[in-house]
Amino acid sequence: MMQVCLNGPRTTADSAAVPMTPAALAEAARQAVAAGADDVHVHPKTPCGRDSLSPRVVGPVLEAIRAVVDVPVGVTTGAWAEPAPPPPPEGRGRQPDPRVERIRSWTVLPDHASVNWHESGAEDVAATLVERGVGVEAGLWSGTDGVARFARSPLAPRVLRVLAEVTDTRVGSAPATARELLAAVAAVPHGRPVLLHGWDGGAWPVLRLAVELGLDTRMGIEDTLLLPDGSPAAGNAPLIRAATAGLRPAGGG
């Protein structure tokens, strides 16, 4: 499976190729699916470019994308998209994660949503998604305690898939970091499919490793702004075309 990650936390300050509005995201998704993507991951954004979990932001993005593609569409639940309020005064108890209330308020549901397991409140966020019938992508980042937390989670066997996310952005070492992360993930008895991907300098080396190992993977503007030859990508579709070229058998058309 090849997932396209349309924008991530990036904005047009990073590149003019970053789609921001529902219409731009829908067109980017349409082109990426035509280029070979099987699944869409998107960060719905406010008009000022901030990631948001508000139903007034999430709903229009999902509707716009679904109007032009017939593949699963998922969103982020990253903690930065709904900043937690200041901690309550001592003795007042734990504040509920604001992401939980946002998810409960969604009027249009995504097919799946990613949950970064190293983030505070991840378990509550994932449980709320499951309650609403939304598939959970368990984001396990290298360099964090996400795998250890996931190993203790009763939700581990119930997630849609595991995202093995390599935060090492160095071209030379990212594949080795990926193998270490995969070994840690394999030690957890979750029984779910694994999608492996990297970021920035590690994006293409890790994608090639995922193809070599026969794992699901992803590519798009969230993960890198550059094509394999180092030239700037004009959008998500060229990245997906380059990524899916590596999936074709040798000598294939």
C-alpha positions as CSV (number, residue, x, y, z in Angstrom):
1,M,0.0,0.0,0.0
2,M,1.3,3.5,-0.9
3,Q,-0.1,6.3,1.2
4,V,0.2,9.9,0.1
5,C,0.9,12.4,2.9
6,L,-0.4,15.6,1.3
7,N,1.0,18.4,3.5
8,G,1.8,17.6,7.2
9,P,2.6,20.5,9.5
10,R,4.3,22.3,6.6
11,T,2.9,25.6,5.1
12,T,3.5,27.7,2.0
13,A,6.4,29.3,3.9
14,D,8.2,25.9,3.4
15,S,7.2,25.5,-0.3
16,A,4.6,26.8,-2.7
17,A,3.9,23.1,-3.4
18,V,2.2,22.6,0.0
19,P,-1.6,22.4,-0.4
20,M,-3.5,24.2,2.3
21,T,-7.2,24.8,1.4
22,P,-9.8,22.1,1.0
23,A,-9.9,22.7,-2.7
24,A,-6.1,22.6,-3.1
25,L,-5.9,19.4,-0.9
26,A,-8.6,17.8,-3.0
27,E,-6.8,18.5,-6.2
28,A,-3.5,17.3,-4.7
29,A,-5.2,14.1,-3.6
30,R,-6.8,13.5,-7.0
31,Q,-3.5,13.9,-8.8
32,A,-1.7,11.7,-6.2
33,V,-4.3,8.9,-6.5
34,A,-4.1,9.1,-10.3
35,A,-0.3,8.7,-9.9
36,G,-0.6,5.6,-7.8
37,A,-1.5,6.4,-4.2
38,D,-3.9,4.0,-2.5
39,D,-4.6,6.0,0.7
40,V,-4.6,9.7,1.8
41,H,-3.2,11.2,5.0
42,V,-3.9,14.9,5.4
43,H,-3.5,17.7,8.0
44,P,-6.6,19.9,7.8
45,K,-5.7,23.6,8.3
46,T,-7.2,26.8,9.4
47,P,-7.2,29.7,7.0
48,C,-4.0,31.0,8.7
49,G,-2.3,27.7,8.1
50,R,-2.4,26.0,11.5
51,D,-3.2,22.3,11.8
52,S,-6.6,21.9,13.5
53,L,-9.0,19.2,14.7
54,S,-12.0,21.5,14.7
55,P,-15.0,19.9,13.0
56,R,-15.4,23.2,11.0
57,V,-11.9,22.5,9.6
58,V,-11.8,18.7,9.4
59,G,-15.2,18.3,7.8
60,P,-14.8,20.5,4.7
61,V,-11.4,18.9,3.9
62,L,-12.7,15.4,4.1
63,E,-15.7,16.2,2.0
64,A,-13.6,18.0,-0.6
65,I,-11.2,15.1,-0.9
66,R,-13.9,12.4,-1.0
67,A,-15.6,14.2,-3.8
68,V,-12.7,13.5,-6.1
69,V,-11.1,10.2,-4.9
70,D,-12.4,6.8,-3.8
71,V,-9.7,5.7,-1.4
72,P,-9.5,5.9,2.4
73,V,-8.8,9.3,3.8
74,G,-7.2,9.9,7.2
75,V,-6.1,12.9,9.3
76,T,-3.6,13.7,12.0
77,T,-4.4,14.0,15.7
78,G,-0.9,15.4,16.6
79,A,-0.8,17.2,19.9
80,W,0.2,20.4,18.2
81,A,-3.1,20.5,16.3
82,E,-5.0,21.1,19.5
83,P,-2.7,22.5,22.2
84,A,-3.5,21.4,25.7
85,P,-4.6,24.0,28.2
86,P,-2.3,24.9,31.1
87,P,-2.2,22.3,33.9
88,P,-4.9,22.8,36.6
89,P,-4.0,24.0,40.1
90,E,-2.5,21.3,42.3
91,G,-5.2,19.0,43.6
92,R,-7.8,19.8,40.9
93,G,-7.2,16.5,39.0
94,R,-6.1,15.8,35.4
95,Q,-7.5,18.0,32.6
96,P,-9.2,16.1,29.8
97,D,-7.2,16.1,26.5
98,P,-8.8,18.7,24.3
99,R,-8.3,16.4,21.3
100,V,-10.8,14.0,22.8
101,E,-13.6,16.6,22.8
102,R,-12.7,17.7,19.3
103,I,-12.9,14.1,18.0
104,R,-16.3,13.6,19.8
105,S,-17.5,16.8,18.0
106,W,-16.6,15.7,14.5
107,T,-19.6,15.6,12.2
108,V,-17.7,14.1,9.3
109,L,-15.5,11.1,10.2
110,P,-12.2,10.2,8.5
111,D,-11.6,6.6,7.7
112,H,-8.6,6.6,10.0
113,A,-6.5,9.0,12.1
114,S,-2.9,8.8,13.2
115,V,-2.1,8.9,16.9
116,N,1.5,9.6,18.1
117,W,1.9,7.1,20.9
118,H,4.7,9.0,22.6
119,E,2.4,12.0,23.2
120,S,0.7,12.6,26.5
121,G,-3.0,11.6,26.1
122,A,-2.4,9.2,23.2
123,E,-4.3,6.4,24.8
124,D,-7.4,8.5,25.4
125,V,-7.3,9.9,21.9
126,A,-7.0,6.4,20.4
127,A,-9.8,5.0,22.5
128,T,-12.1,7.9,21.5
129,L,-11.3,7.2,17.8
130,V,-12.1,3.5,18.3
131,E,-15.4,4.4,20.0
132,R,-16.4,6.5,17.0
133,G,-15.5,3.8,14.5
134,V,-12.4,5.5,13.2
135,G,-9.4,3.4,12.4
136,V,-6.3,4.2,14.4
137,E,-2.8,4.5,12.9
138,A,-0.4,4.0,15.8
139,G,2.5,6.4,15.2
140,L,5.6,4.9,16.7
141,W,8.5,7.4,16.3
142,S,12.1,6.4,16.5
143,G,13.9,8.2,19.3
144,T,10.9,8.2,21.6
145,D,9.3,5.8,24.1
146,G,6.3,5.3,21.8
147,V,7.0,1.6,21.2
148,A,7.3,0.9,24.9
149,R,4.0,2.7,25.6
150,F,2.3,0.9,22.7
151,A,3.6,-2.5,24.1
152,R,1.6,-1.8,27.3
153,S,-1.5,-0.6,25.5
154,P,-4.7,-2.8,25.5
155,L,-5.5,-1.1,22.2
156,A,-2.4,-2.4,20.4
157,P,-4.3,-5.4,18.8
158,R,-7.2,-3.1,17.8
159,V,-5.4,-0.5,15.7
160,L,-5.7,-0.4,11.9
161,R,-2.0,-0.3,11.4
162,V,1.3,0.6,12.9
163,L,3.2,3.6,11.5
164,A,7.0,3.0,12.0
165,E,8.1,6.6,11.7
166,V,11.8,7.2,11.3
167,T,12.8,10.6,12.7
168,D,16.5,10.2,11.8
169,T,16.8,12.6,8.8
170,R,20.3,11.6,7.9
171,V,20.7,9.9,4.5
172,G,23.4,7.5,5.7
173,S,22.0,6.4,9.0
174,A,18.2,6.5,8.5
175,P,17.9,2.9,7.2
176,A,19.8,1.5,10.1
177,T,17.6,3.5,12.5
178,A,14.6,2.1,10.6
179,R,15.8,-1.5,11.1
180,E,16.2,-0.8,14.8
181,L,12.7,0.6,15.0
182,L,11.2,-2.3,13.1
183,A,12.9,-4.8,15.4
184,A,11.4,-3.0,18.4
185,V,8.0,-3.0,16.8
186,A,8.2,-6.7,15.9
187,A,8.8,-7.5,19.6
188,V,5.3,-6.2,20.4
189,P,2.5,-8.8,19.8
190,H,0.2,-6.5,18.0
191,G,-0.5,-8.5,14.8
192,R,-1.2,-5.4,12.7
193,P,0.2,-4.3,9.3
194,V,3.2,-2.0,9.5
195,L,3.8,1.1,7.3
196,L,7.4,2.3,7.3
197,H,8.4,5.8,6.3
198,G,11.0,8.5,6.9
199,W,11.3,12.3,6.8
200,D,13.4,14.8,4.9
201,G,16.8,13.3,4.2
202,G,15.7,9.9,5.4
203,A,12.5,9.8,3.3
204,W,13.8,8.2,0.2
205,P,16.3,5.8,1.8
206,V,13.6,4.6,4.2
207,L,11.1,4.2,1.4
208,R,13.6,2.1,-0.5
209,L,14.0,-0.1,2.6
210,A,10.2,-0.4,3.0
211,V,10.0,-1.6,-0.7
212,E,12.9,-4.1,-0.1
213,L,11.1,-5.5,3.0
214,G,7.7,-5.6,1.3
215,L,6.1,-3.2,3.8
216,D,3.5,-0.6,3.3
217,T,5.0,2.9,2.9
218,R,4.1,6.5,2.2
219,M,5.4,9.5,0.4
220,G,4.4,13.1,-0.1
221,I,5.0,16.7,0.7
222,E,4.8,16.0,4.5
223,D,7.8,13.7,4.3
224,T,10.0,15.5,1.8
225,L,10.0,18.5,-0.6
226,L,12.6,16.9,-2.8
227,L,12.5,14.2,-5.6
228,P,15.1,11.4,-5.4
229,D,17.5,13.4,-7.6
230,G,17.4,16.3,-5.1
231,S,15.3,18.6,-7.3
232,P,12.3,20.4,-5.7
233,A,9.0,18.5,-6.1
234,A,6.3,20.5,-7.8
235,G,3.6,18.6,-5.8
236,N,2.6,15.3,-4.3
237,A,1.9,13.6,-7.6
238,P,5.5,13.7,-8.8
239,L,6.6,12.3,-5.5
240,I,4.1,9.4,-5.7
241,R,5.2,8.7,-9.3
242,A,8.8,8.4,-8.2
243,A,7.9,6.3,-5.2
244,T,5.7,3.9,-7.1
245,A,8.3,3.5,-9.8
246,G,10.3,1.6,-7.1
247,L,7.4,-0.8,-6.6
248,R,7.4,-2.1,-10.2
249,P,9.2,-5.4,-10.9
250,A,12.5,-5.1,-12.7
251,G,11.9,-4.8,-16.4
252,G,8.2,-4.0,-15.8
253,G,6.4,-1.3,-17.6
